[in-house]
Amino acid sequence: MSDNKFLSGKTAVAGLGATEFSKDSGRSEIQLGVEAISMALADAGLSIDDVDGMATYTMDNNPEIELYRLLGGKELKFFSRTHYGGGAACGPLLHAAMAVATGVCKAVVVYRAMNERSGFRFGQGGLISQDPNAFETVHFGWYMPFGLSTPASWVAMCAKRYLHTFGAEPDDFGRVAVSTRDFAATNPAAFFYQKPITLDDYRKSRWIVEPLRLFDCCQESDGAVAMVITSIERARDLKQKPVVIRGAAQGAAGDFQMMTGFYRPDLTGIPEMGLVARQLYDMAGVGPQDIQTAVLYDHFTPFVLPQLEEFGFCKRGEAKDFIRAGHIARGGKLPVNTHGGQIGEAYIHGLNGVAEGVRQVRGTAVNQTPGVEHALVTAGTGVPTSGVILGVDR
């Protein structure tokens, strides 16, 4: 048995909370965090006194210690913050699972709270640091003078190469956008509730950075999501059906640079996601054939295609055919982003996708996939990344 199997099945998501998602929350990010965590604790039937760990990820303005204090917590034994923004969306679940499974903590809260529309807008791009000597500043100095100054422009480079190499068409990205918005249209929590789009609507949407159109790009959103992770034994005594963490992993691959790995020999794959996939399948003891639904990080539609390939749902270059066959859409054999994704529901830096995975396993999702035994959730692409496989309690 490989060492990473130690974690599988030892912990579970026991509580889930989320605020409304909007373009102007009207309150501070830390207040949003307090609200979401309070809802997650109530959902589990726990209080802050039961929590001794806190975990989040970078580009979050809410210190773990301060949130814990505002909630009334007294003794915090574990606190962690994973780097690389959205690529870390599933990382805190790995850290929480390790803390609980090793006995460091009894319960860990994972959270994300942001005013990413009314406050700092990620989509505008710019330098990560204003320090001229910081690594990221020096690195982006090779790209920004030539117009590659936003996340959309960085992704467009890889998307263009993918189209060229595999004979895909921009409409294949459009089909991802259409199916995702279809799910959002029936999700009352989604910003684009009751607002589906057609492929023709997609084709008419304005260019952002060719080959990306407006509907290829995720939203900028305000809101918060939180969940409580504890041992599987304890979770079974709480209010909700336990959602078991079958696998959790992080990954960074060679010759990688933050969303701009343009000097790799191949721009059409996501090797760090492939590394995450291999770890998840090994830890959980499952394969692609055992996954009934997936939440694939969709900050931009082009990166959904290589994720399907890295996880073995189809062969390299065949994601376009998988999508054209309707497999990721409503009623397909692998419904993807059934909450509407970051394109249709909200962009809470990926943690709202983890929440959808939890709901799918609980059987409480608005767009529920029948017979879910395992749900896959991935984090940001173009950066060091992470993923989880959630499963039913057996």
C-alpha positions, 0 to 999 in steps of 0.5 A: 500500500502506498503511503498516500493511502493513509489519508483516504477515508479518515476524514469528512466534510461535516458542515457547509456554509455559503453567503449569497453571491453578488457583484456588491456584497455591501459588507467587508470580506471578514464579515462575509467570512464570519457569516459563511463559517457560522453557517457551516458550523450550524450545518454541522451542529458544532460551535466555534469551541469545537474548532481548533484549526483554520485553513485558507489560501493566498490572495485572501485578506482574512487572517485565520487568527482574526476570523477565529477571534471574531467567531469567539474561538479560544484555542487554535492549534493549527492554521495554514495558508496555501500559496498560488491563489485559485490553484490552492482551492482544494489544498486546504482540504488536504491540509485539514485532512492531514491535521485531523487524521494525525491527531493535531486537530479535532475539527478544521474550518476551511474558508474563502471570503472575497469582494472580488468584484466590488473590491480588488478585481483579479481580472484587471491583471497587473503585478502581483507585487509592487516590489521591483525586486520580487520574483514575480515582478521580475518574471512578469517583466518578460511578458507585460511589455508585450501586452501579456498583462492579464490572466485572459491574455496568458491563457489565450496563448495556451488556448491558441496552441491547443486549437492548432495542435488538436484541430479543435475549434473556438466553438468547442470552448463555447460548448463548455460555456453553454453547458455551464450556463445551462446549469447556472440557469436552474441554480437559484444561488447562481448569478446567472440564474434563469439566464442560459445562453446558446452557442449563437449567443457565445459566438456574438459575445465580444472578444477579450483576447483571441481566441477567448470571448466574454463568455469564455471568462469567469465572473468577478464575484463577492461572497464567501464559502466555508466548510468543517472537516473532522474525523469520519467517526465524529462526522457520523454523529453530527447533523449531516450525511458525512462527505468522505475525503477519499483523496486530496492532493497538490501538484507542481510540475517541472519548468513551471512559471505562474500562468506563463509557462510558455517555454515548456516544450508543450503548451497543450497539457497541464502536467501539474494537473496530471500529477494531481490526478495520479495522486488522487486516483492512487489515494482513493483507489478509483479511476475515471470510470468511478467518477459520476460528476466533476467540478473542473476549475473554469476560470477560462473555458479552454482549460476545461478541455485538457483537464478532461484529458489529464484525468483520463476521461478521454485521450489527449486531443479528444476532449473536443469530441467528448464535449461535442457528444454532450458528455459534460452537459445536463444528462451526459455521462460526466456532468461538469460544473453542475452548479454553473461553475465560476462562469455561471454561479460565482467566482469564489476562487474555486471553493464554491466548486468544492461546495458543489462537490459536497452537495453532489455527494450529499444528494442535495445539489440543485442539479443532482447527478443520479447515483453519485458515489464519487465527485471530483473537484479541481483547483486553478490551472495555469498555476500549481494546483490541487484537487479532491475526490469526495465520496459517500460514506460506506 
